[in-house]
């Protein structure tokens, strides 16, 4: 998609939002775990850089490097 206002984005969200085949996760509880944050009052955004042991989002564990092959 080229633009954030592409109507297919809304169609995608609506299709998955409350879909009997994707929501709720099979066997999952709808309860909020007591040690979890409150979705109505989430913690503030933390802008600090990730720690040295952070794995990049494009990491490919099978290759042992990032998906671009550069790591």
N, CA, C and O atoms as a GROMACS GRO file, in nm:
protein
  284
    1UNK      N    1   0.083  -0.116   0.000
    1UNK     CA    2   0.000   0.000   0.000
    1UNK      C    3   0.088   0.123   0.000
    1UNK      O    4   0.195   0.127   0.061
    2UNK      N    5   0.041   0.221  -0.068
    2UNK     CA    6   0.118   0.345  -0.083
    2UNK      C    7   0.080   0.451   0.019
    2UNK      O    8   0.161   0.537   0.052
    3UNK      N    9  -0.045   0.446   0.070
    3UNK     CA   10  -0.092   0.554   0.156
    3UNK      C   11  -0.163   0.500   0.280
    3UNK      O   12  -0.225   0.394   0.276
    4UNK      N   13  -0.151   0.573   0.389
    4UNK     CA   14  -0.214   0.532   0.514
    4UNK      C   15  -0.366   0.542   0.508
    4UNK      O   16  -0.434   0.479   0.588
    5UNK      N   17  -0.420   0.620   0.415
    5UNK     CA   18  -0.565   0.633   0.406
    5UNK      C   19  -0.626   0.535   0.305
    5UNK      O   20  -0.741   0.551   0.265
    6UNK      N   21  -0.550   0.436   0.265
    6UNK     CA   22  -0.600   0.333   0.174
    6UNK      C   23  -0.718   0.263   0.241
    6UNK      O   24  -0.704   0.216   0.354
    7UNK      N   25  -0.834   0.255   0.176
    7UNK     CA   26  -0.953   0.195   0.238
    7UNK      C   27  -0.935   0.048   0.274
    7UNK      O   28  -1.010  -0.005   0.357
    8UNK      N   29  -0.839  -0.018   0.214
    8UNK     CA   30  -0.817  -0.160   0.246
    8UNK      C   31  -0.768  -0.179   0.389
    8UNK      O   32  -0.788  -0.286   0.447
    9UNK      N   33  -0.705  -0.077   0.446
    9UNK     CA   34  -0.658  -0.088   0.585
    9UNK      C   35  -0.778  -0.102   0.678
    9UNK      O   36  -0.780  -0.190   0.764
   10UNK      N   37  -0.879  -0.017   0.661
   10UNK     CA   38  -1.000  -0.027   0.743
   10UNK      C   39  -1.071  -0.160   0.720
   10UNK      O   40  -1.122  -0.219   0.815
   11UNK      N   41  -1.075  -0.206   0.597
   11UNK     CA   42  -1.138  -0.334   0.567
   11UNK      C   43  -1.065  -0.448   0.639
   11UNK      O   44  -1.129  -0.538   0.693
   12UNK      N   45  -0.933  -0.443   0.639
   12UNK     CA   46  -0.852  -0.545   0.706
   12UNK      C   47  -0.879  -0.544   0.857
   12UNK      O   48  -0.901  -0.649   0.917
   13UNK      N   49  -0.876  -0.425   0.916
   13UNK     CA   50  -0.898  -0.413   1.060
   13UNK      C   51  -1.038  -0.464   1.096
   13UNK      O   52  -1.052  -0.539   1.192
   14UNK      N   53  -1.139  -0.424   1.021
   14UNK     CA   54  -1.275  -0.467   1.051
   14UNK      C   55  -1.290  -0.618   1.035
   14UNK      O   56  -1.363  -0.682   1.112
   15UNK      N   57  -1.222  -0.676   0.938
   15UNK     CA   58  -1.232  -0.821   0.915
   15UNK      C   59  -1.172  -0.901   1.030
   15UNK      O   60  -1.217  -1.011   1.060
   16UNK      N   61  -1.069  -0.846   1.095
   16UNK     CA   62  -1.002  -0.919   1.203
   16UNK      C   63  -1.042  -0.875   1.342
   16UNK      O   64  -1.016  -0.946   1.439
   17UNK      N   65  -1.106  -0.760   1.353
   17UNK     CA   66  -1.133  -0.702   1.484
   17UNK      C   67  -1.211  -0.796   1.575
   17UNK      O   68  -1.166  -0.825   1.686
   18UNK      N   69  -1.324  -0.843   1.531
   18UNK     CA   70  -1.403  -0.938   1.610
   18UNK      C   71  -1.446  -1.048   1.514
   18UNK      O   72  -1.562  -1.058   1.475
   19UNK      N   73  -1.351  -1.130   1.478
   19UNK     CA   74  -1.373  -1.241   1.386
   19UNK      C   75  -1.376  -1.369   1.468
   19UNK      O   76  -1.282  -1.396   1.543
   20UNK      N   77  -1.480  -1.448   1.454
   20UNK     CA   78  -1.494  -1.568   1.534
   20UNK      C   79  -1.378  -1.666   1.515
   20UNK      O   80  -1.356  -1.753   1.600
   21UNK      N   81  -1.304  -1.654   1.406
   21UNK     CA   82  -1.193  -1.745   1.382
   21UNK      C   83  -1.059  -1.691   1.433
   21UNK      O   84  -0.961  -1.765   1.439
   22UNK      N   85  -1.054  -1.563   1.469
   22UNK     CA   86  -0.928  -1.505   1.515
   22UNK      C   87  -0.938  -1.440   1.652
   22UNK      O   88  -0.835  -1.406   1.711
   23UNK      N   89  -1.059  -1.421   1.704
   23UNK     CA   90  -1.076  -1.350   1.831
   23UNK      C   91  -1.190  -1.410   1.910
   23UNK      O   92  -1.296  -1.429   1.851
   24UNK      N   93  -1.179  -1.442   2.033
   24UNK     CA   94  -1.054  -1.443   2.109
   24UNK      C   95  -0.968  -1.562   2.070
   24UNK      O   96  -1.017  -1.656   2.008
   25UNK      N   97  -0.844  -1.558   2.107
   25UNK     CA   98  -0.754  -1.669   2.079
   25UNK      C   99  -0.809  -1.795   2.146
   25UNK      O  100  -0.851  -1.791   2.261
   26UNK      N  101  -0.808  -1.904   2.073
   26UNK     CA  102  -0.864  -2.029   2.124
   26UNK      C  103  -0.796  -2.066   2.255
   26UNK      O  104  -0.674  -2.075   2.262
   27UNK      N  105  -0.876  -2.089   2.358
   27UNK     CA  106  -0.824  -2.128   2.488
   27UNK      C  107  -0.773  -2.014   2.573
   27UNK      O  108  -0.736  -2.034   2.689
   28UNK      N  109  -0.770  -1.894   2.517
   28UNK     CA  110  -0.719  -1.779   2.593
   28UNK      C  111  -0.828  -1.722   2.683
   28UNK      O  112  -0.947  -1.728   2.651
   29UNK      N  113  -0.787  -1.667   2.793
   29UNK     CA  114  -0.880  -1.601   2.882
   29UNK      C  115  -0.896  -1.455   2.840
   29UNK      O  116  -0.805  -1.397   2.780
   30UNK      N  117  -1.007  -1.398   2.871
   30UNK     CA  118  -1.030  -1.256   2.843
   30UNK      C  119  -0.994  -1.170   2.963
   30UNK      O  120  -1.002  -1.047   2.957
   31UNK      N  121  -0.954  -1.234   3.072
   31UNK     CA  122  -0.917  -1.162   3.193
   31UNK      C  123  -0.781  -1.095   3.176
   31UNK      O  124  -0.694  -1.147   3.106
   32UNK      N  125  -0.765  -0.981   3.239
   32UNK     CA  126  -0.636  -0.912   3.237
   32UNK      C  127  -0.554  -0.969   3.353
   32UNK      O  128  -0.598  -0.964   3.468
   33UNK      N  129  -0.434  -1.024   3.323
   33UNK     CA  130  -0.352  -1.078   3.431
   33UNK      C  131  -0.321  -0.970   3.535
   33UNK      O  132  -0.296  -0.855   3.498
   34UNK      N  133  -0.321  -1.006   3.663
   34UNK     CA  134  -0.298  -0.906   3.767
   34UNK      C  135  -0.161  -0.839   3.760
   34UNK      O  136  -0.145  -0.726   3.805
   35UNK      N  137  -0.060  -0.907   3.703
   35UNK     CA  138   0.073  -0.848   3.693
   35UNK      C  139   0.093  -0.773   3.562
   35UNK      O  140   0.205  -0.735   3.528
   36UNK      N  141  -0.015  -0.752   3.488
   36UNK     CA  142  -0.011  -0.683   3.360
   36UNK      C  143  -0.050  -0.537   3.378
   36UNK      O  144  -0.105  -0.498   3.481
   37UNK      N  145  -0.022  -0.456   3.276
   37UNK     CA  146  -0.065  -0.315   3.283
   37UNK      C  147  -0.213  -0.305   3.248
   37UNK      O  148  -0.269  -0.394   3.185
   38UNK      N  149  -0.273  -0.198   3.291
   38UNK     CA  150  -0.414  -0.171   3.266
   38UNK      C  151  -0.428  -0.114   3.126
   38UNK      O  152  -0.376  -0.005   3.100
   39UNK      N  153  -0.498  -0.183   3.033
   39UNK     CA  154  -0.512  -0.132   2.897
   39UNK      C  155  -0.578   0.006   2.891
   39UNK      O  156  -0.553   0.083   2.797
   40UNK      N  157  -0.661   0.039   2.990
   40UNK     CA  158  -0.725   0.170   2.992
   40UNK      C  159  -0.628   0.278   3.040
   40UNK      O  160  -0.652   0.397   3.021
   41UNK      N  161  -0.518   0.237   3.102
   41UNK     CA  162  -0.419   0.332   3.154
   41UNK      C  163  -0.279   0.273   3.135
   41UNK      O  164  -0.212   0.240   3.232
   42UNK      N  165  -0.236   0.259   3.006
   42UNK     CA  166  -0.106   0.196   2.980
   42UNK      C  167   0.010   0.279   3.032
   42UNK      O  168  -0.005   0.399   3.055
   43UNK      N  169   0.126   0.217   3.050
   43UNK     CA  170   0.243   0.293   3.096
   43UNK      C  171   0.287   0.392   2.988
   43UNK      O  172   0.255   0.373   2.870
   44UNK      N  173   0.358   0.496   3.026
   44UNK     CA  174   0.403   0.594   2.927
   44UNK      C  175   0.507   0.532   2.833
   44UNK      O  176   0.575   0.436   2.868
   45UNK      N  177   0.516   0.589   2.715
   45UNK     CA  178   0.614   0.544   2.616
   45UNK      C  179   0.754   0.565   2.670
   45UNK      O  180   0.784   0.669   2.729
   46UNK      N  181   0.842   0.467   2.649
   46UNK     CA  182   0.981   0.476   2.692
   46UNK      C  183   1.068   0.496   2.568
   46UNK      O  184   1.090   0.401   2.493
   47UNK      N  185   1.119   0.617   2.545
   47UNK     CA  186   1.194   0.646   2.422
   47UNK      C  187   1.340   0.602   2.426
   47UNK      O  188   1.412   0.623   2.328
   48UNK      N  189   1.384   0.541   2.535
   48UNK     CA  190   1.526   0.503   2.542
   48UNK      C  191   1.556   0.391   2.444
   48UNK      O  192   1.468   0.313   2.406
   49UNK      N  193   1.681   0.383   2.403
   49UNK     CA  194   1.725   0.281   2.308
   49UNK      C  195   1.717   0.143   2.373
   49UNK      O  196   1.731   0.130   2.494
   50UNK      N  197   1.694   0.039   2.293
   50UNK     CA  198   1.690  -0.096   2.349
   50UNK      C  199   1.827  -0.135   2.404
   50UNK      O  200   1.929  -0.079   2.365
   51UNK      N  201   1.827  -0.232   2.493
   51UNK     CA  202   1.951  -0.277   2.554
   51UNK      C  203   2.039  -0.354   2.457
   51UNK      O  204   1.996  -0.385   2.346
   52UNK      N  205   2.162  -0.386   2.497
   52UNK     CA  206   2.257  -0.453   2.408
   52UNK      C  207   2.215  -0.594   2.371
   52UNK      O  208   2.263  -0.648   2.271
   53UNK      N  209   2.126  -0.656   2.450
   53UNK     CA  210   2.082  -0.792   2.419
   53UNK      C  211   1.954  -0.794   2.337
   53UNK      O  212   1.898  -0.902   2.314
   54UNK      N  213   1.905  -0.678   2.291
   54UNK     CA  214   1.783  -0.672   2.211
   54UNK      C  215   1.806  -0.736   2.075
   54UNK      O  216   1.914  -0.722   2.016
   55UNK      N  217   1.705  -0.805   2.026
   55UNK     CA  218   1.712  -0.870   1.895
   55UNK      C  219   1.636  -0.783   1.796
   55UNK      O  220   1.523  -0.744   1.823
   56UNK      N  221   1.695  -0.751   1.680
   56UNK     CA  222   1.625  -0.667   1.582
   56UNK      C  223   1.498  -0.735   1.532
   56UNK      O  224   1.491  -0.858   1.530
   57UNK      N  225   1.399  -0.656   1.492
   57UNK     CA  226   1.273  -0.712   1.446
   57UNK      C  227   1.289  -0.795   1.319
   57UNK      O  228   1.206  -0.882   1.293
   58UNK      N  229   1.392  -0.771   1.241
   58UNK     CA  230   1.413  -0.849   1.120
   58UNK      C  231   1.513  -0.963   1.141
   58UNK      O  232   1.569  -1.016   1.044
   59UNK      N  233   1.534  -1.002   1.266
   59UNK     CA  234   1.627  -1.109   1.300
   59UNK      C  235   1.575  -1.242   1.249
   59UNK      O  236   1.457  -1.272   1.267
   60UNK      N  237   1.660  -1.322   1.188
   60UNK     CA  238   1.624  -1.456   1.139
   60UNK      C  239   1.707  -1.555   1.220
   60UNK      O  240   1.825  -1.575   1.191
   61UNK      N  241   1.646  -1.617   1.321
   61UNK     CA  242   1.719  -1.708   1.410
   61UNK      C  243   1.778  -1.826   1.333
   61UNK      O  244   1.882  -1.879   1.371
   62UNK      N  245   1.715  -1.866   1.227
   62UNK     CA  246   1.766  -1.977   1.147
   62UNK      C  247   1.895  -1.944   1.078
   62UNK      O  248   1.978  -2.033   1.055
   63UNK      N  249   1.915  -1.818   1.045
   63UNK     CA  250   2.038  -1.775   0.976
   63UNK      C  251   2.136  -1.715   1.073
   63UNK      O  252   2.254  -1.700   1.041
   64UNK      N  253   2.089  -1.679   1.191
   64UNK     CA  254   2.179  -1.618   1.288
   64UNK      C  255   2.218  -1.476   1.257
   64UNK      O  256   2.318  -1.425   1.305
   65UNK      N  257   2.136  -1.412   1.174
   65UNK     CA  258   2.163  -1.273   1.137
   65UNK      C  259   2.031  -1.205   1.105
   65UNK      O  260   1.925  -1.267   1.108
   66UNK      N  261   2.041  -1.076   1.073
   66UNK     CA  262   1.918  -1.010   1.033
   66UNK      C  263   1.879  -1.058   0.894
   66UNK      O  264   1.961  -1.114   0.821
   67UNK      N  265   1.753  -1.036   0.857
   67UNK     CA  266   1.700  -1.089   0.732
   67UNK      C  267   1.769  -1.030   0.609
   67UNK      O  268   1.764  -1.090   0.501
   68UNK      N  269   1.832  -0.915   0.623
   68UNK     CA  270   1.899  -0.854   0.508
   68UNK      C  271   2.033  -0.922   0.480
   68UNK      O  272   2.096  -0.897   0.378
   69UNK      N  273   2.076  -1.010   0.573
   69UNK     CA  274   2.202  -1.079   0.553
   69UNK      C  275   2.321  -0.997   0.600
   69UNK      O  276   2.436  -1.039   0.583
   70UNK      N  277   2.294  -0.881   0.660
   70UNK     CA  278   2.404  -0.792   0.696
   70UNK      C  279   2.457  -0.814   0.836
   70UNK      O  280   2.552  -0.745   0.876
   71UNK      N  281   2.402  -0.907   0.915
   71UNK     CA  282   2.447  -0.914   1.052
   71UNK      C  283   2.494  -1.046   1.088
   71UNK      O  284   2.536  -1.068   1.202
   0.00000   0.00000   0.00000
